[in-house]
Amino acid sequence: MDIAALGWGLVSGLIVGAGGCWAILRTTGGNKLRQVQQEAERVLELARKDAELLKDKALLEAKERAAEETKRSEADLKKRRADFEKDESRLRKKEEQVERREEQLGRREQSIGDKERSLEDRLSKAESERKKIQELRDGLIQKTEEISGLTREEARALLLENLEQELRQDSAALVRRIETETQELAEKKARQILTLALQRLATDQVTETTVSVISLPSDEMKGRIIGREGRNIRALEQATGVNIIVDDTPEAVVLSCFDPMRREIARQVLDKLISDGRIHPSRIEEIVEKTERQVIEEARVAGENACIELGIHDLHPELIKLLGRLKFRTSYGQNVLKHSVECANIAQMIASELGLDAKLAKRACLLHDIGKAVTHEVEGPHAAIGADLVRKYRERPEVVHAVEAHHQEVKPKTLTAVLVIIADSVSAARPGARRETLESYIKRLEQLEAITQSFEGVEKSYAIQAGREVRIIVEPEKLNDNECSLLARDITKRIEEELQYPGQIKCVVVRETRKVEYAK
């Protein structure tokens, strides 16, 4: 179609050109007009032929294109028809699947309906059976109430009481069995470790008091110590801070002071004055000053020796000085520095047996009572004071916690703290380690027996082995064996809450039944 249009355009151009030539010929002359006309006709004829050729060619190309488009359309139509047939077959398959599923659902619905009807029938039968059972139960309860003479509430209360008693006996039996099984393992291992530690440890115990007695060569020395108008004894008391008691005791004076270090300084000062013989205020001040330096140095050396003995070489110098001051401090007659060293050795042995850090336990035990070195200067419990001191000199947090918790004023959170508590108890509670006054001792035993006799079913109780064991005799008709186990646990808890005592107290509950007959 485009070629035909081009041909017609060419023809139009030729016609216009011929017209132009015709105009020229008219101007140039009539003689050439005929030639021009002939030439124009010839050109027009050629143009007409070319146009016809172009037209035919364009028509031929158009037909070829139309044929190609027809082929492509037919191929596309065939492809679409094939796709349509595939989709149609797929839809037919899906329709068949849906129909099969509908049939299955119908069968299931029918089966479910059958089951529902069967279940309803069973439920109705079960309801009728339940009503019959309820009627029988009510009749039996009524007959039981008539026979027993008890109402339902009374019978329930009696049943619950019996059940509670049985459960209490069962729980007591279970507790006793668990305790027995646990003790078979724990006590054996603990006894082995503690026995080994105590066998390996042998220390000398020094018995000290809060007063010191100075022996005099003669009673005449008392007058010299007192001095003219009491000036010598006043100078001594003022310089040392110790009360000097001069009584009727022959050839002796008594030094009284709660600060053991001051009391030691005064004792050494008096010994030097008595041996020197020159007793006057200026001499007293001079000897007191020298003796204070000597005692402080002696305390430092004692602290260093304790560290060397335990193999601890990186302790702060101020802590060493404070440790040395414990040499002059006693607790129930037990020297505190030697007690600390003994605790460190016990803790080291126990830690080694248990596979724990023996060096850390030894260090914590050595420092656990260091607060007692300054309790005369700082208010508060010595465990908290000691924790502040070791924290001040940058000890490890585990050591600080063990010192703070060794009297359980703070709950122990580490195994090292527990080891310090154990070692402290073992060192303080072993026979001969500590002593107490007769009055407090008797009062503690009386409190112990009073606590045990306050429980129901206890017939008699006896505190034995210096208050480290209490025997409780119960009435056999009131308590059985399982209840005796619970009674022992209740008594131990009560003792722990209300009584203060060194070490531990063993509670033994005795229950026996005796039958006596006489053969005549």
PyMOL commands that set and color helices and strands:
alter all, ss='L'
color gray80, all
select helices_A, chain A and resi 2-28+30-148+152-200+220-226+228-240+260-276+281-310+317-328+336-354+358-367+370-373+382-392+397-404+415-429+438-453+481-498
alter helices_A, ss='H'
color red, helices_A
select strands_A, chain A and resi 211-215+243-245+252-256+330-331+334-335+458-464+469-474+506-510
alter strands_A, ss='S'
color yellow, strands_A
deselect
rebuild
show_as cartoon
